[in-house]
Amino acid sequence: MKTSSLRQSSTGRRLPGLIAFAVIAITVVAVATFRHWSPGALKLVNLKLVKLSPTAGLKPAETGHEDHEHGHGAGNLHSLTLSMQARQNLGLNARTVRPVELSTYQRIISVPAVIAERPGRTTIQVSTPLTGVIQHVHAVTGEAISPNSLLFQIRLTHEDLVVTQSEFLQMLGELDVEVREIKRLETISESGAIAGKALLERQYARDKLLAQLAAKREALKLHGLSERQVHEIEETRHLLRELQIVAPSPDEHDADEEEELRLTADHPRFSLTGLLVDQKEISPPTAAGRSQAPLIIEKLFAHKGQSVSAGEALCTLADYHRLYIEGKAFEQDASAIGRAARNGWPMTAMFDDGQDRREIHDLKLSYVANSVDPQSRTLSFFVDLPNEIIRDEVNPENQRYISWKYRIGHRLQLQVPVEEWPDELVVPVDAVAREGAESYVFIRKGGNFERVPVHVKYRDQRNVVIAKDGLLKPGTVMAWRSAHQMFIALKNQSGGGIDPHAGHNH
């Protein structure tokens, strides 16, 4: 009896340890084989839950889900329903949901470019034509002025100029005497009081003075005086003591040249033979089309009281209303640039200043350089860039300051058309969604958007060319933007778990 009791006591002490060991072993085996038995176990549990559901065995009409669209069926995998708020969030409106039409696609290349000045037009240097001392400086660095604005007043000190003006005035006086004497002799010779030889001699003397005056006029012009100034000396019979320097008119005739033509037409001069020169064919240029773009005083070299010599620079002006975009194309793109120039295709400039991204369309190619840069091995070509004023202010001293939108040295990208494909379906990149090898667009069907696969012939950074061999045809109404967001929404709508009603509140 004692032996039997001892055995039972020993067995009772070992039993809990054996049970614990068995549980641990089963747990280890279950974890090791989890991926093999878990799908079947979960399926059995799910079926059990479905059987225990209160709606198990009821018809669709009895569950209250007969009109509910879950988007999990095969028929709704390609159709997307969007609320009014969702359409607004995606930017879908009458402008971005419209029919697709055939158009001409231009294949482009993008080349680096920089804004440059127009040689001989952007920078204007103002110099003094005569020697003198600066009396007044009206120019202020950075100020915006109009053409023909007064810049400097110079007191003339050139000795040769003073002598030439004096001789010119003296000859004018002698000519007046000869003209009066000729008129007197003409009256007397008609009565026969004097011989005609005397009248003829006075006429010869007059012609001689006219020749000398013509030479003096040209000498004054060589000294730097304009036709207007010479005419002023002739009219007032005073020496020119002060010279006014004004801002020239860019891209137009010089102001003195226009004044010369006007004075020549209004005040005919005597020829060497004493006959009037016919000036009917000469007329001053019209003011139509004259450029009135403001000029900027970039640099000022002179100051009040400074003695300046003829030809010395006084200031530098800049005309920024038109500039160049200088493109730098590689040698292999030279033929493409030439093709664009021959066809007259407009170009597009793309600026990217961080948050400020803008484009300028329909830019005209001006010319292509005839040589390749030996260092960078690039071909330069130039595009006209009209500029615009973004700031225009006048300070209390009545000085005007402006700021131009485009500045010299600004870097950008220039898109150059190199090939045209007519009659193509061209849509923006944002209108096409991609998933692997597939590309999709969303066409409007009633109040929904249906996903349609398309064949993409060509894609660049901005546009996509779609082949005319699928469901997308000319006249089809489609979404022109937010295709990727709509594709994600459609995937979320059509994806589901095992329980068709999981996560829904009815």
SULDARA-V728729 format. One line per field, one symbol per residue. ss: DSSP state (h for helix, s for strand, l for the rest). psi: psi as a letter, one per 40 degrees, with the letter a starting at -180 (. if undefined). burial: I if it has 24 or more other ideal C-beta (glycine too) atoms within 12 Angstrom, else O. Layout:
ss->???
psi->???
burial->???
This chain:
ss->lhhhhhhhhhhhhhhhhhhhhhhhhhhhhhhhlhhhhhhhhhhhhhhhhhhhlllllllhhhhllllllllllhhhllsslllhhhhhhhllllllsssllsssssssssssssssllllllsssssllllssssssllllllssllllsssssssllhhhhhhhhhhhhhhhhhhhhhhhhhhhhhhhhhllllhhhhhhhhhhhhhhhhhhhhhhhhhhhllllhhhhhhhhhhlllllsssssllllllllhhhhhhhhhhhhlllslllllsllllllllllllllllllssssssllllllssllllsssssslllssssssssshhhhhhhhhhhhhlllsssssssllsssssssslsssssssslllllsssssssssllsssssslllllsssssllllllsssssssssssssssssshhhlsssllssssssssllssssssllsssslllssssllllllllllssslllhhhhhhhhhhhhllllllllllll
psi->ddddddddddddddddddddddddddddddddfdededdddddddddddddeideheiiddeeefdehheeeideeeehhhhiddddddefhaddegiihihihhhhiihiiiihiihheddhhhhiheihahhdiheihheihiiieihdihhhhehddddddddddddddddddddddddddddddddeediieddddddddddddddddddddddddddeeiiddddddddddfiihdihhhihihieiiiddddddddddddgiiiideeihhhfdehiiiiehehhfhiihhdiheiihehhiihehhdihihheehaihhigiideedddddddddefhiihhhhgfbeghiihifhhhdihieihhddefihhihhhhhiihehhihidefhhhihidhihehiahhhhheihhifihhiideehihhbeiiiihihgbeihhhhiihhdihaedihhhifeaehihehhiheifdddddddddddeiiadheeheih.
burial->OOOOOOOOOOOOOOOOOOOOOOOOOOOOOOOOOOOOOOOOOOOOOOOOOOOOOOOOOOOOOOOOOOOOOIIOOOOOOIIIIIOOOOIOOIOIOOOIIOOIOOOOIIIIIIIIIIIIIIOOIIIIIIIIIIIIIIIOIIIOOIIIIIIIIOIIIIIIOIOOIOOIIOIIIOIIOOIOOIOOIIOOIOOOOOOOOOOOOOIOOIIOIIIOIIOIIIOIIOOIIOIIIIIIIIIIIIOOOOIIOOIIIIIIIIOIOOIIOIIIIIIIOOOOIOOOOOOOOOOOOOOOOOOOOOOOIIIIIIOIOIOOOOOIOIOIOIIIIIIIIIIIIIIIIOOOIIOIIOOIIOOOIOIIIIIOOOOOOOOIOOIIIIOIOOOOOOOOOIIIIIIIIOIOOOOOOOOOOOOOOIOIOIOIOIOIIIIIIIOOIOOIIIIIIIIIIOOOOOIIIIIIOOOIIIIIIIOIOIOOOIIIIIOOOOOIOOOIIIIIIIIIIIIOIIOOIOOOOOOOOOOOOO
